[in-house]
């Protein structure tokens, strides 16, 4: 059976979730990934991972609309799987499903409208007015979030989204064969990546944004006097926020740029500890950072904040601190740094939990059941 995964933008990091879904579905089905491409290139970390079926177009609604017919012809699966409740993925998928009578599954891995709620909901609506010509407008997102029940089934990445939209929880899975610490020698990797050989490296992996709490990590590390501890932020772009993080951290953090997806295990292997300092915001309450599973699979001790499902996922295999509390973050880093037995116990427990609950082998059957179920029900309803 062929499954068409419709992603909202092939040139954006939202492609990461579509890639994971494709990897899970490929265990049992043929898969294609379709979507608009709003920038010149496919998103760098996954540029060569698939033969994507994309259409270069514009985020301007009036120009995007002219690309819809071509995009619809590229959706050739027996089942449509839309990533995110956006016009340019779920909207396309609804149009194709209604026209062609195909079963439709919707995946929701973030609370999309939550990203706009920095202040109040009223503020989000007012600020969204000038962007009505944009395909990712807050107004269009809210519209398609209100239409999620039109999908034959829904998958979500965490409990917050399940309570809001219902559906089956499918966390961000990881290939625990590729993310396997036995494949890497830490010291050789550090030499290859030009990282300090004899430091205790606390790593943040991902694109820094204020809601991800990288500034809090910078404050925590800047308050540690131990010269043996070094922070590394890998995956950064050249933004005002990254420059602010550099200013806060001083010499306590080194910033490195974006890396290909298949290089991530190598970078995680070079670390001694992974920090996931999410802030408590509307965006993060509905978000589950995929990087927690990278770290778990690579058997790294993890310190994360008490946001979303992180405390549940890291129960008995990670340290949890309160969000926006650099002092607690600093103390947790020092606790792990000073206890090698704790480092080993947390890391090994995290990997075992990842294999059992968040690996491709654990989650591929879940998606297979969902696909087979919507196909079966669709056939019955059409008799």
Secondary structure, 3 states (H helix, E strand, C coil): CEEEEEECCCCCCCHHHHHHHHHHHCCCCEEEEEEEECCCCCCHHHCCCCCCEEEECCCEHHHHHHHHHHHHHHCCCCEEEEECCCHHHHHHHHHHHHHHCCEEEEEECCCHHHHHCCCCHHHHHHHHHHHCCECCCHHHHHHHHCCHHHCCEEEECCHHHHHHHCCEECCCCECCCCCCHHHCCHHHHHHHHCCCCCCEEEEEECCCCHHHCHHHHHHHHHCCCCCCEEEEEEEECCCHHHHHHHHHHHHHEEEEECCCHHHHHHHHHHCCEEEECCCCCHHHHCCCCCHHHHHHHCCCEEEEECCCCHHHHCCCCCEEECCCCHHHHHHHHHHHHCCHHHHHHHHHHHHHHHHHHCEHHHHHHHHHHHHHHHHHHHHHHCC
